Amino acid sequence: MNAPQHPQHPQQPQHRPQQQPPPGHQPGYGPPPGFPQPPAGYGPPRKKRTGLVVGIVIGVVALVLAGVVGSMYLDYIDEPGGGPGAEPIAQCVLSDALKAQAHVSSFRLIQAPTDAEKGMKQTHCAWEQTKGRDGRDTRRLSFLVYDFTTFSDKQDRNLDQAHDNYTSFMSYGTGDQAKTLDLGDESMVFIPSSPTDLTEVKLLVRKGTVVWNISYMGHDKGFFTDSGFPLEDAEAVAVEAAGELISK
């Protein structure tokens, strides 16, 4: 008889021991063991701020330019001059028509004549602008009066002194275009030979024992730069002023 066969027990599956993660490492986080760690500071790329910086710079430049242009505009529309000035003395009176032509209406007495009975009497007068009345282009009409009428008791000597005083100003003609005029006993106007940003015309006239040294000057205001005004306009004012002064 065959020996009784014992049923074979099914082979039990062999369980391998699970490996524990290294200390400090949690499953499911970070790279697996042995994987190289990312360098310090590594992460998602930062957003570039170039556009923001450029916008700020443009804004600052625009503000600066606006301030500069605004300041230039305020200076351009501003009118020179001050108040109406003082009442002119007899030696300095000019007609309203001439003052309107010259764009001056404010009188200032720079030097009054002396009250002495003897000697030369000198007067310095200036007609300037009244703010808000004579425009924004600067103008100034001034003149000195040299009166030798009472210089001495001898009339011939007084005439000689006046003539010498007149000729002492001939140096004005250096570099200028000098032109004689038909005013008084002696007269000459001096016009600059080359234009500049400041127009100035000088005129000398003598009548008897009195000499007048007249100056008319100014410039036209521009938004960026100033410029001189026409010389013929300046000459016309100076000649008109001389004609009125010697007629007193």
Buried (B, 14 or more C-beta within 10 A) or exposed (E): EEEEEEEEEEEEEEEEEEEEEEEEEEEEEEEEEEEEEEEEEEEEEEEEEEEEEEEEEEEEEEEEEEEEEEEEEEEEEEBBBEEEBEEBEEBBEBEEEBBEBBBBBBBBBEEBBBEEEEEBBBBBBBBBBBBEBBBBBBBBBBBBBBBBEBBBEEEEEBBBBBBEBBEEBEEBBEEBEBEEBEBBBBBBBBBBEEEEEBBBBBBBBBBBBBBBBBBBBBBBBEEEEBBBBEBEBBBBBBBBBBBBBBEE
